[in-house]
Amino acid sequence: MLQKVWVSSQGSWALQESNGHRQGKKRCWKCRFVRTIIQHPCRRHAPKRSRKERMLRKIQICLCFCFVSGILYEISLLSSCVFSYLPMAQHYLTPEQVLNLGKSIIFLETTERLEPPPLVSCSVESAARIYQDRPIILFMRGLTNETALDMNTSYAAFSLLSSMKNVFLFPLQMETIFQETPLLQWYNQVVPEQEKNWVHVSSDASRLALIWKYGGIYMDTDVISIRPIPQESFLAAQKSRFSSNGIFGFPARHKFIWDCMENFVLKYNGNIWGNQGPFLMTRMLKTLCNLTDFQGTEDHSCQNISFLNPQRFYPIPYPAWSRYYQVWDKSPTFNHSYALHLWNFMNRNRKVVVAGSNTLAEKLYKTYCPTTYEDLIQNAKHRDLPGPEEVE
């Protein structure tokens, strides 16, 4: 027999069909307090399950619980930053685990500084926004597996970057990175303290090893991403017949990158700036391709490697780098660009983005790294506040 009870919530008053209706009397409903919810027709006396059935049911529930818990755990790992003000615990993702996800965007900081300046923060944030389905990794030499920052740290950029679900911060461990590459022997023999350009040379080597091992895109930390790069294997032309190494991308284990690492060691001269970087890329590209001048905004292609037009990343060439920090009557559209290199190496006077200055760089910050820009404004406000000694 079935009985209908209509209730609004557990343990509430409800309308219940009287038994008199089933005995031929007029249908009527009684208002009474119902302690047991019956939200749909059900049998009054369901047959008891056997002991075996009850046991199987419990096992099924336990298995479902374990499966759901495992899925939630994996999601929580992927959506959180590896470095989060605490020592790196064993259960966190390792660099290899993140890099093996494929198509990473890789940044390097080969100085010892722990606080990424606004331009670095903007570069990482802009990449995280443009490439939302790809891991964005910042390797920092100043970090170690034992590094721990207090929650009251002044390193605001860590909080900013770690709030982005696809951004990961890792220690830069060169000896590990160079394993199984031609660069390991060079690294074991070189004396960093005696190297004139060690910060740049070590960065040149690290980016080659990481891209060869794991594939993806390398970007300098003064590159602001404005739209996705469609090519997988590419070099960025700084000008006709000359390649930069500030941004490039290849799949893992690409022969061109292996050849670059071998030439890095063979032709090593750390006293010449760029010899292991843009000059290396250029001389290796020339062994494969007959480089010609660019016409308009066309790209070149050779041996399945795209040699991208200077307009893609260097619409403002390095002699005019300061124009990024000037006010323009009409801002350029950069319609033919994928990213913008702000030439921080040339910025010896350390020009910075100032809130309210209306410079081109400020407009880029507002558009492509708004969180970094908001942080910049807040810091400016704090600097303008009077100190205790200034308050009467």
C-alpha positions in Angstrom: 0.0 0.0 0.0 1.1 3.5 -0.7 0.5 6.6 1.4 1.1 10.2 0.3 2.4 12.8 2.7 3.2 16.4 1.5 5.7 18.2 3.7 7.7 21.4 3.4 10.6 20.6 5.7 11.7 17.9 8.1 9.7 17.6 11.4 7.0 20.2 10.3 3.3 20.4 10.1 1.9 18.7 6.9 -1.2 17.6 5.2 -1.7 13.8 5.3 -4.4 11.8 3.5 -6.7 10.1 5.9 -7.3 6.4 5.9 -11.0 7.0 5.6 -10.7 7.7 1.9 -9.4 4.2 1.3 -12.5 2.8 3.1 -14.9 4.4 0.7 -15.5 7.6 2.6 -15.1 11.1 1.3 -11.5 12.2 0.6 -10.2 14.4 3.3 -6.8 15.7 4.5 -5.7 16.1 8.1 -3.2 18.6 9.4 -0.8 16.9 11.7 2.8 17.0 12.8 4.9 14.7 10.7 8.2 13.4 12.1 9.2 11.2 9.2 9.5 12.8 5.7 8.0 10.9 2.8 8.6 13.1 -0.2 7.3 10.7 -2.7 5.2 7.5 -2.7 7.1 4.7 -1.0 6.3 1.3 0.5 5.4 1.3 4.2 7.2 -2.0 4.8 10.2 -2.3 2.4 11.7 -5.8 2.6 14.9 -5.9 4.6 18.2 -6.2 2.8 20.3 -9.3 3.5 23.5 -8.9 5.4 25.5 -9.4 2.2 23.6 -6.7 0.4 24.1 -4.2 3.3 27.8 -5.0 3.3 28.1 -4.4 -0.5 26.2 -1.2 -0.1 28.6 0.1 2.5 31.6 -0.9 0.4 30.1 1.0 -2.6 29.6 4.2 -0.5 33.2 4.0 0.8 34.7 3.6 -2.7 32.6 6.5 -4.0 33.8 8.6 -1.0 37.5 7.7 -1.7 37.1 8.5 -5.4 35.5 11.9 -4.9 38.1 12.8 -2.2 40.9 11.9 -4.6 39.5 14.1 -7.3 39.0 17.0 -5.0 42.6 16.6 -3.7 44.1 16.7 -7.2 42.0 19.8 -8.1 43.1 21.6 -5.0 46.8 20.9 -5.8 46.4 22.2 -9.4 44.5 25.3 -8.4 46.9 26.5 -5.7 50.4 27.9 -5.9 53.2 25.7 -4.9 54.9 28.4 -2.9 52.6 29.8 -0.4 54.5 31.5 2.5 55.4 28.1 3.9 58.3 25.7 3.5 57.7 23.5 0.5 56.0 20.3 1.8 56.5 17.0 0.2 52.8 16.7 -0.9 53.1 19.8 -3.0 53.6 19.5 -6.8 57.2 19.4 -7.8 58.6 21.4 -10.8 58.7 18.3 -12.8 55.1 17.5 -12.2 54.0 20.9 -13.3 56.3 21.1 -16.3 55.2 17.6 -17.4 51.7 19.0 -17.8 53.1 20.5 -21.0 53.1 23.9 -22.8 54.4 25.8 -19.8 55.2 29.5 -19.9 58.6 29.8 -18.2 60.1 32.9 -16.5 63.5 33.0 -14.7 64.9 35.2 -11.9 68.7 34.4 -11.7 69.5 37.1 -9.1 69.1 36.5 -5.4 66.2 38.9 -4.9 63.0 37.5 -3.4 60.7 40.4 -4.1 59.6 40.5 -7.8 59.4 44.1 -8.8 56.3 45.4 -10.5 57.5 44.8 -14.1 58.2 41.1 -13.2 54.9 40.8 -11.5 53.2 42.4 -14.6 54.9 40.0 -17.0 53.8 36.9 -15.0 50.3 38.2 -14.4 49.8 39.2 -18.1 50.9 35.7 -19.2 48.6 34.1 -16.6 45.7 36.0 -18.0 46.5 35.4 -21.7 47.3 31.7 -21.2 44.7 30.7 -18.7 44.8 27.0 -19.7 48.6 26.7 -19.3 50.9 26.6 -16.2 52.9 29.8 -15.7 56.2 29.1 -13.8 58.6 31.6 -12.3 61.9 30.0 -11.2 63.7 32.1 -8.6 67.3 31.5 -7.6 66.7 33.2 -4.2 64.2 30.6 -3.3 65.1 27.3 -1.7 63.0 24.3 -0.5 63.5 25.6 3.0 62.4 29.2 2.3 59.6 30.4 4.5 58.1 33.8 4.5 56.1 35.2 7.4 52.5 36.2 6.6 53.4 39.8 7.6 56.2 39.8 5.0 56.6 43.0 2.9 56.9 40.8 -0.2 53.5 41.7 -1.5 54.2 40.3 -5.0 54.2 36.8 -3.6 50.6 37.2 -2.3 49.6 38.7 -5.6 51.1 36.0 -7.8 50.1 33.1 -5.6 46.5 34.1 -5.8 46.5 33.2 -9.5 45.4 29.6 -10.0 47.8 28.8 -12.9 51.0 30.5 -11.4 53.7 28.5 -9.8 56.9 29.7 -8.0 59.8 27.3 -7.7 63.5 27.5 -6.6 65.9 27.7 -9.5 68.2 24.7 -9.0 70.6 24.8 -11.9 72.5 21.5 -11.1 69.1 19.7 -11.4 68.0 21.5 -14.5 71.3 20.8 -16.3 71.2 17.1 -15.7 71.2 15.0 -18.9 72.2 18.0 -21.0 75.5 19.2 -22.5 75.4 22.1 -20.1 76.1 20.0 -16.9 79.8 19.6 -17.6 80.2 23.3 -18.3 78.3 24.2 -15.1 80.5 21.9 -13.0 83.6 23.6 -14.4 82.6 27.3 -14.4 83.4 29.6 -11.5 80.4 32.0 -11.1 82.4 34.5 -9.0 84.8 34.9 -11.8 82.2 35.4 -14.5 81.6 39.0 -15.7 78.0 38.3 -16.8 77.0 35.4 -14.7 73.4 36.5 -14.1 72.8 36.7 -17.8 74.9 33.7 -18.8 73.2 31.4 -16.2 69.8 32.6 -17.4 70.8 31.8 -21.0 71.8 28.3 -20.1 68.8 27.6 -17.8 66.2 28.6 -20.4 67.7 26.3 -23.0 67.8 23.3 -20.7 64.2 23.8 -19.5 62.7 24.2 -22.9 64.7 21.2 -24.2 63.5 19.0 -21.4 59.9 20.0 -21.1 58.9 22.2 -24.0 56.8 25.3 -23.9 57.6 29.1 -24.2 60.3 31.0 -22.4 59.8 34.7 -21.8 62.0 37.4 -20.2 60.6 39.0 -17.1 60.1 42.3 -18.9 57.8 40.9 -21.5 54.1 41.8 -21.3 51.8 39.4 -23.0 48.9 40.9 -25.0 47.5 37.9 -27.0 48.4 34.2 -27.5 51.3 33.1 -29.7 49.9 30.7 -32.3 53.2 29.1 -33.3 54.7 26.2 -31.3 58.3 26.2 -32.7 59.5 29.8 -33.1 62.2 32.3 -32.6 61.6 36.1 -32.2 63.4 38.4 -34.6 64.8 41.5 -32.9 65.5 42.8 -36.4 66.0 41.4 -39.9 68.6 38.5 -39.8 69.0 38.7 -36.0 67.3 36.6 -33.4 66.7 37.4 -29.8 66.5 34.8 -27.0 64.2 36.9 -24.8 61.2 34.9 -26.0 61.1 31.6 -27.9 59.1 28.4 -27.9 59.7 24.7 -28.9 58.3 21.3 -28.1 60.3 19.1 -25.8 63.5 17.4 -27.1 63.7 19.6 -30.2 67.0 19.1 -32.0 67.5 22.9 -32.5 67.6 23.5 -28.8 70.0 20.5 -28.3 72.3 21.9 -30.9 72.2 25.3 -29.2 73.3 23.8 -25.9 76.2 22.0 -27.6 77.3 25.3 -29.3 76.8 27.1 -26.0 79.6 24.9 -24.5 81.7 24.8 -27.6 81.8 28.5 -28.2 81.5 29.6 -24.6 82.8 33.1 -23.8 81.2 34.7 -20.8 83.0 38.0 -21.2 81.1 38.9 -24.3 77.5 40.0 -23.4 75.0 38.1 -25.5 77.5 35.5 -26.9 75.5 32.7 -25.2 72.1 34.4 -25.8 70.9 36.3 -28.9 74.2 35.8 -30.8 74.0 32.0 -30.1 70.4 31.8 -31.4 71.3 33.9 -34.5 74.4 31.8 -35.5 72.5 28.5 -35.0 69.6 29.7 -37.0 71.9 30.8 -39.8 73.2 27.2 -40.1 69.7 26.1 -41.0 68.2 29.0 -42.9 69.1 31.6 -45.5 68.0 34.7 -43.6 66.6 37.6 -45.5 65.1 41.0 -44.7 61.5 41.2 -43.5 58.9 42.8 -45.7 56.0 44.4 -43.9 54.6 42.2 -41.1 55.3 38.8 -42.7 57.0 36.0 -40.7 59.7 33.7 -42.1 59.7 30.0 -41.8 62.6 27.5 -42.2 63.0 23.8 -41.2 59.6 23.9 -39.4 60.8 26.8 -37.3 58.9 30.1 -37.5 61.2 33.2 -37.4 58.7 35.8 -36.2 58.6 39.4 -37.5 60.1 42.1 -35.1 56.6 43.6 -34.9 55.5 40.5 -33.0 57.5 41.4 -29.8 59.7 44.4 -30.6 57.4 47.0 -32.2 59.4 49.6 -30.2 63.1 48.8 -30.9 65.7 48.9 -28.2 67.2 52.4 -29.2 63.7 53.8 -28.5 63.0 51.8 -25.3 62.3 55.0 -23.2 59.2 55.6 -25.3 57.4 53.1 -23.1 57.8 55.5 -20.3 56.6 58.6 -22.2 53.1 60.1 -22.7 51.8 59.5 -26.2 49.3 61.7 -28.0 47.7 58.6 -29.4 48.6 55.2 -28.0 49.7 52.5 -30.6 47.3 49.6 -31.1 50.0 46.9 -31.4 47.6 44.9 -33.6 50.5 42.8 -35.0 52.1 42.0 -31.7 51.8 39.0 -29.4 53.8 40.5 -26.5 55.8 43.6 -25.8 59.5 43.6 -24.7 60.1 46.6 -22.5 63.9 46.4 -22.7 64.6 46.5 -18.9 68.3 45.8 -19.6 68.5 49.3 -21.3 66.7 50.9 -18.4 69.8 51.9 -16.5 68.1 54.9 -15.0 65.5 52.6 -13.6 62.4 54.3 -15.0 59.3 52.8 -13.4 55.5 53.0 -13.9 54.0 55.8 -11.8 50.3 55.8 -11.1 48.6 58.7 -12.8 51.5 59.5 -15.1 49.5 58.5 -18.2 52.6 56.9 -19.9 52.3 54.1 -22.4 53.7 51.6 -19.8 51.0 52.7 -17.3 48.3 52.0 -19.9 49.7 48.6 -20.6 49.7 47.8 -16.8 46.1 48.9 -16.5 45.0 46.7 -19.4 47.1 43.5 -19.2 48.1 43.3 -15.5 45.4 45.2 -13.6 46.1 43.4 -10.3 49.7 44.5 -10.3 48.6 48.0 -11.2 46.2 48.1 -8.3 49.0 47.0 -6.0 51.1 49.8 -7.5 48.4 52.4 -6.6 48.1 51.0 -3.0 51.8 51.2 -2.5 51.9 54.8 -3.8 49.1 55.7 -1.3 51.0 54.2 1.6 54.2 56.1 0.7 52.2 59.3 0.6 50.7 58.8 4.1 52.5 60.9 6.8 54.6 59.0 9.3 54.1 59.3 13.1 56.7 62.0 13.4 54.9 64.1 10.8 51.5 63.9 12.6 51.0 66.7 15.2 
